[in-house]
Amino acid sequence: MPALTSRVYGALMLGAALMVGVSPVAAAEIKFAFEMFEGDNPEYNAAKAFKDYVENKSNGELTVRLFPGNQMGSVRDTTEMVQAGTLEMTLPSDGAFAGFYKPVQVWSLPYLFRSAPVAWEVMNGEFGQWMLGDIEEKTGIKALAFSQNGFRSFVNNVRPIKTPADMQGMKIRTMESPVYMEMVKALGANPTPIAGSEAVMALQQGVVDGLENPPPVLYAGGAADVAKHLTLNEHVLGLHIVVASKTWFDALPPAHKAIVQEGARVMAAVENVQKTEGDWIYAKKIAEEKGVQVHTSTPEEKQAFKDAVYQPVRKYISEQVGEDLLQEMETSVGAAETKLYGPSN
């Protein structure tokens, strides 16, 4: 085809595309992989909110393709892919992300957060925003937002847990995380690290006496089907980090960068609220549908647990991340509490 004719043909095709309302440029696809399965659960709903926000705000110039249920590999796999620039986005938990960025362990201090709104203030405040930037600097991963992965509580098949003494001698499944193992040791129990995929079977077969997870995970994951007792003691606030490939993100036009940043905040807000309400919604389901005996710890009981575990775990985390970082976190929590509740008497 002669050059002039080729240019005319191209112009005609462009005009035809515009006449029928079809853009001649394909929308940029964002592949977003995460651990939780598709369905009505906080993680999936939050990821869907991100997808809807980004696609609508970009007028279809950006599309989001979700890969739930570890379709693209484990959390570590997808985080490595994001770091290498072969995947746009993923959603690691703090436990998995500690292998990439040790300071994230500071969020795992037991009984650090009096309530979920206190944690949200810290996530969105000066400390949280500093850490998002530090993650990018230290790992080369673009960290967009922190979100709540639920308050973790204990289930077991031995007895109701109301005091630290009730846990003496129990074998408790933990994540393969030294922080959680130190916490269980401080309660007089025996930590038994087992992969999440094997945890429910271990509880059912008596390999362990109990385990810990947020109520929505206990319900959906099957632990509530084989446990006798649940104590809502909320010992650690689990964290999610919305992360993206820095190479991909830096190449976006400024308007698209802003939309992705905003979408991450929307996603975090959805997960924060749904994880919080999930604690009581799923605790009720666990009691009524599964027949599990549920005990909600009183403030006095929580204080007894905190007295037993806070300093031993704090000492371990301090050795990992440094005393200065711990003090900065504790100061940020104090400021958040003052903002929400007013000066303490």
C-alpha positions as CSV (number, residue, x, y, z in Angstrom):
1,M,0.0,0.0,0.0
2,P,1.5,3.4,-1.0
3,A,2.5,5.6,2.0
4,L,-0.1,8.3,1.3
5,T,-2.9,5.7,0.8
6,S,-1.8,4.0,4.1
7,R,-2.1,7.3,6.0
8,V,-5.5,8.0,4.6
9,Y,-6.6,4.5,5.5
10,G,-5.4,4.9,9.0
11,A,-7.2,8.3,9.4
12,L,-10.4,6.7,8.1
13,M,-10.2,3.8,10.6
14,L,-9.5,6.2,13.5
15,G,-12.6,8.3,12.4
16,A,-14.7,5.1,12.3
17,A,-13.6,4.1,15.7
18,L,-14.4,7.5,17.2
19,M,-17.9,7.5,15.4
20,V,-18.9,4.2,17.2
21,G,-17.4,5.4,20.5
22,V,-14.5,2.9,20.6
23,S,-11.1,4.1,21.7
24,P,-8.3,3.2,19.3
25,V,-6.0,2.7,22.3
26,A,-6.5,-0.4,24.5
27,A,-7.1,0.2,28.2
28,A,-4.2,-0.4,30.5
29,E,-4.8,-3.6,32.6
30,I,-3.8,-3.8,36.3
31,K,-3.4,-7.4,37.4
32,F,-4.1,-7.6,41.2
33,A,-3.5,-10.9,42.9
34,F,-4.3,-11.7,46.5
35,E,-4.8,-14.6,48.9
36,M,-8.5,-14.6,49.9
37,F,-11.0,-16.5,47.7
38,E,-13.7,-14.8,45.6
39,G,-17.0,-14.2,47.5
40,D,-18.6,-12.0,50.2
41,N,-15.6,-11.5,52.4
42,P,-13.8,-8.3,53.4
43,E,-10.6,-8.8,51.3
44,Y,-12.5,-9.6,48.1
45,N,-15.1,-6.9,48.6
46,A,-12.3,-4.3,49.2
47,A,-10.4,-5.4,46.1
48,K,-13.7,-5.2,44.1
49,A,-14.2,-1.6,45.5
50,F,-10.7,-0.8,44.2
51,K,-11.5,-2.2,40.8
52,D,-14.8,-0.3,40.6
53,Y,-13.2,3.0,41.7
54,V,-10.2,2.9,39.4
55,E,-12.2,1.8,36.3
56,N,-14.9,4.4,36.9
57,K,-12.6,7.3,37.8
58,S,-10.3,6.6,34.8
59,N,-13.3,6.4,32.5
60,G,-12.2,2.9,31.4
61,E,-8.6,4.0,30.6
62,L,-7.5,1.6,33.4
63,T,-9.0,-1.8,33.9
64,V,-8.4,-4.0,36.9
65,R,-8.3,-7.8,36.7
66,L,-8.6,-9.6,40.0
67,F,-6.8,-12.9,40.8
68,P,-8.2,-14.1,44.1
69,G,-7.5,-17.3,45.9
70,N,-3.7,-17.5,45.4
71,Q,-4.3,-18.1,41.6
72,M,-0.9,-16.6,40.9
73,G,0.9,-18.2,43.7
74,S,1.5,-17.7,47.5
75,V,1.6,-14.2,49.1
76,R,5.4,-14.4,49.0
77,D,5.3,-15.4,45.3
78,T,3.1,-12.5,44.3
79,T,5.1,-10.0,46.5
80,E,8.3,-11.1,44.8
81,M,6.5,-10.7,41.4
82,V,5.5,-7.1,42.3
83,Q,9.1,-6.4,43.5
84,A,10.4,-7.7,40.2
85,G,7.9,-5.8,38.1
86,T,6.1,-8.8,36.6
87,L,2.8,-8.2,38.5
88,E,1.2,-4.8,39.1
89,M,-0.4,-5.3,42.5
90,T,-0.8,-7.6,45.5
91,L,-2.0,-7.6,49.1
92,P,0.5,-9.2,51.6
93,S,-0.2,-9.6,55.3
94,D,2.3,-8.2,57.8
95,G,3.5,-11.7,58.7
96,A,4.4,-12.5,55.1
97,F,5.8,-9.0,54.4
98,A,8.2,-9.1,57.3
99,G,10.5,-11.2,55.1
100,F,10.8,-8.2,52.8
101,Y,10.7,-5.4,55.4
102,K,11.5,-6.2,59.0
103,P,10.2,-3.0,60.6
104,V,6.6,-4.0,59.7
105,Q,6.8,-6.2,62.8
106,V,6.3,-3.1,65.0
107,W,2.5,-3.4,64.2
108,S,2.4,-6.8,65.9
109,L,3.0,-5.7,69.4
110,P,0.2,-7.5,71.4
111,Y,-2.6,-5.3,72.7
112,L,-1.0,-2.2,71.1
113,F,-4.3,-0.9,69.8
114,R,-7.2,-0.2,72.1
115,S,-9.6,-0.2,69.2
116,A,-9.7,-0.4,65.4
117,P,-10.2,3.4,65.0
118,V,-7.0,4.0,66.9
119,A,-5.1,1.8,64.4
120,W,-6.7,3.6,61.5
121,E,-5.5,6.9,62.9
122,V,-1.9,5.5,63.0
123,M,-2.2,4.0,59.5
124,N,-3.3,7.3,58.0
125,G,-1.2,9.5,60.2
126,E,2.4,10.7,60.1
127,F,3.9,7.4,61.3
128,G,1.9,5.3,58.8
129,Q,2.7,7.6,55.9
130,W,6.4,7.6,56.8
131,M,6.5,3.8,56.8
132,L,4.8,3.6,53.4
133,G,7.7,5.8,52.0
134,D,10.3,3.8,53.9
135,I,9.0,0.5,52.4
136,E,9.5,2.0,48.9
137,E,13.0,3.2,49.8
138,K,14.1,0.0,51.4
139,T,12.5,-2.6,49.2
140,G,11.8,-1.0,45.8
141,I,8.1,-1.9,46.3
142,K,5.5,0.9,46.0
143,A,3.4,0.8,49.2
144,L,0.1,2.6,48.7
145,A,-1.9,2.0,51.9
146,F,-2.2,0.0,55.1
147,S,-5.5,-1.8,55.9
148,Q,-6.8,-3.9,58.7
149,N,-6.5,-7.7,58.5
150,G,-8.6,-8.2,61.6
151,F,-8.0,-8.6,65.3
152,R,-6.7,-12.1,66.1
153,S,-8.3,-14.2,68.8
154,F,-7.9,-17.7,70.2
155,V,-9.9,-20.9,69.6
156,N,-9.2,-24.2,71.3
157,N,-10.5,-27.6,72.3
158,V,-9.4,-27.8,75.9
159,R,-11.1,-25.1,78.0
160,P,-12.5,-21.6,77.9
161,I,-9.7,-19.0,78.0
162,K,-10.4,-16.1,80.3
163,T,-6.9,-15.6,81.9
164,P,-3.3,-16.3,80.8
165,A,-3.3,-19.2,83.3
166,D,-5.9,-20.9,81.2
167,M,-3.4,-21.3,78.4
168,Q,-0.7,-23.1,80.5
169,G,0.6,-26.1,78.6
170,M,-1.6,-25.7,75.5
171,K,-0.2,-26.4,72.1
172,I,-1.1,-23.4,70.0
173,R,-0.7,-23.3,66.2
174,T,1.0,-20.1,65.1
175,M,2.1,-18.6,61.8
176,E,5.8,-19.2,61.1
177,S,6.5,-15.9,62.8
178,P,8.9,-15.4,65.7
179,V,6.7,-12.6,67.0
180,Y,3.6,-14.8,67.4
181,M,5.7,-17.6,68.8
182,E,7.2,-15.3,71.5
183,M,3.7,-14.2,72.4
184,V,2.4,-17.7,72.9
185,K,5.5,-18.6,74.9
186,A,4.8,-15.6,77.2
187,L,1.4,-17.0,77.9
188,G,2.8,-20.3,79.1
189,A,1.6,-22.2,76.0
190,N,3.7,-24.1,73.5
191,P,3.9,-22.4,70.0
192,T,3.6,-24.9,67.1
193,P,4.3,-23.2,63.7
194,I,2.2,-24.9,61.0
195,A,1.3,-23.7,57.5
196,G,-2.1,-22.1,57.3
197,S,-3.4,-24.7,54.8
198,E,-2.8,-27.4,57.5
199,A,-3.9,-25.6,60.6
200,V,-7.5,-26.7,60.7
201,M,-6.6,-30.4,60.2
202,A,-4.0,-30.1,62.9
203,L,-6.7,-28.8,65.3
204,Q,-9.2,-31.4,64.3
205,Q,-6.6,-34.3,64.7
206,G,-5.4,-33.0,68.1
207,V,-1.9,-32.2,66.8
208,V,-2.5,-28.8,68.4
209,D,-5.0,-27.7,71.1
210,G,-5.8,-24.3,69.6
211,L,-4.9,-21.6,67.1
212,E,-5.5,-17.9,66.6
213,N,-7.1,-15.9,63.8
214,P,-9.8,-13.2,63.2
215,P,-13.4,-14.5,63.5
216,P,-14.1,-14.2,59.8
217,V,-11.1,-16.4,59.0
218,L,-12.0,-18.9,61.7
219,Y,-15.5,-19.2,60.2
220,A,-14.7,-19.3,56.5
221,G,-11.5,-21.3,57.0
222,G,-13.2,-24.2,58.9
223,A,-11.6,-23.8,62.3
224,A,-15.0,-23.0,63.8
225,D,-16.2,-26.3,62.6
226,V,-13.8,-28.3,64.8
227,A,-13.2,-26.0,67.8
228,K,-15.1,-25.9,71.1
229,H,-14.1,-22.6,72.5
230,L,-13.5,-19.1,71.1
231,T,-12.2,-16.2,73.2
232,L,-12.5,-12.8,71.7
233,N,-9.4,-11.4,73.3
234,E,-8.1,-9.5,70.2
235,H,-4.4,-9.9,71.0
236,V,-2.9,-8.6,67.8
237,L,-4.2,-6.4,65.0
238,G,-3.3,-8.1,61.7
239,L,-2.2,-5.8,58.9
240,H,-2.5,-5.7,55.1
241,I,-0.3,-3.6,52.9
242,V,-1.6,-2.6,49.5
243,V,1.5,-2.7,47.3
244,A,2.3,-2.1,43.6
245,S,5.2,-2.5,41.2
246,K,7.3,0.7,41.5
247,T,8.4,0.3,37.9
248,W,4.8,0.1,36.7
249,F,3.5,2.8,39.0
250,D,6.2,5.3,38.2
251,A,5.4,4.9,34.4
252,L,1.8,5.9,34.9
253,P,0.6,9.4,33.8
254,P,0.1,11.7,36.9
255,A,-3.7,11.5,36.6
256,H,-3.6,7.7,36.7
257,K,-1.2,7.6,39.6
258,A,-3.6,9.7,41.6
259,I,-6.6,7.4,40.8
260,V,-4.6,4.3,41.8
261,Q,-3.5,6.0,45.1
262,E,-7.1,7.1,45.8
263,G,-8.4,3.6,44.9
264,A,-6.0,2.1,47.4
265,R,-7.3,4.3,50.1
266,V,-10.9,3.4,49.2
267,M,-9.9,-0.3,49.3
268,A,-8.3,0.2,52.8
269,A,-11.4,2.0,54.1
270,V,-13.7,-0.8,52.9
271,E,-11.6,-3.6,54.4
272,N,-11.2,-1.6,57.7
273,V,-14.9,-1.3,58.2
274,Q,-15.8,-4.8,57.1
275,K,-13.0,-6.5,59.1
276,T,-14.2,-4.6,62.2
277,E,-17.9,-5.5,61.9
278,G,-16.8,-9.0,60.9
279,D,-15.5,-9.6,64.4
280,W,-18.9,-9.5,66.0
281,I,-20.9,-10.7,62.9
282,Y,-18.8,-13.9,62.6
283,A,-18.4,-14.4,66.3
284,K,-22.2,-14.6,66.5
285,K,-22.3,-17.0,63.5
286,I,-19.6,-19.1,65.1
287,A,-21.7,-19.4,68.3
288,E,-25.2,-19.8,66.7
289,E,-24.3,-21.9,63.6
290,K,-21.3,-23.9,64.8
291,G,-22.2,-24.3,68.5
292,V,-18.8,-22.9,69.7
293,Q,-18.7,-21.5,73.2
294,V,-17.8,-17.8,72.8
295,H,-16.3,-15.6,75.5
296,T,-15.6,-11.9,75.0
297,S,-12.7,-10.7,77.1
298,T,-13.5,-7.8,79.5
299,P,-11.1,-4.8,79.6
300,E,-9.7,-6.2,82.9
301,E,-9.1,-9.6,81.3
302,K,-7.4,-8.0,78.3
303,Q,-5.1,-6.0,80.7
304,A,-4.1,-9.3,82.4
305,F,-3.1,-10.7,79.0
306,K,-1.3,-7.5,78.0
307,D,0.7,-7.6,81.3
308,A,1.8,-11.1,80.5
309,V,2.9,-10.6,76.9
310,Y,3.6,-7.0,76.1
311,Q,7.1,-6.6,77.5
312,P,8.5,-10.0,76.4
313,V,7.3,-9.5,72.8
314,R,8.4,-5.9,72.9
315,K,11.9,-7.0,73.8
316,Y,12.0,-9.4,70.9
317,I,10.7,-6.8,68.4
318,S,13.1,-4.2,69.7
319,E,16.0,-6.5,68.9
320,Q,14.6,-6.9,65.3
321,V,13.7,-3.3,64.4
322,G,15.3,-1.0,67.0
323,E,14.1,0.8,70.1
324,D,13.6,4.1,68.4
325,L,11.1,2.7,65.9
326,L,9.1,1.1,68.8
327,Q,9.0,4.3,70.7
328,E,7.8,6.2,67.6
329,M,5.0,3.7,67.2
330,E,4.0,3.9,70.8
331,T,4.0,7.7,70.7
332,S,1.8,7.6,67.6
333,V,-0.6,5.3,69.3
334,G,-0.8,7.6,72.3
335,A,-1.4,10.6,70.0
336,A,-4.2,8.7,68.2
337,E,-5.8,7.8,71.5
338,T,-5.7,11.4,72.7
339,K,-7.3,12.6,69.4
340,L,-10.1,10.1,69.7
341,Y,-10.7,10.0,73.4
342,G,-9.3,13.2,74.7
343,P,-6.5,13.6,77.3
344,S,-6.2,10.8,79.8
345,N,-6.9,11.6,83.4
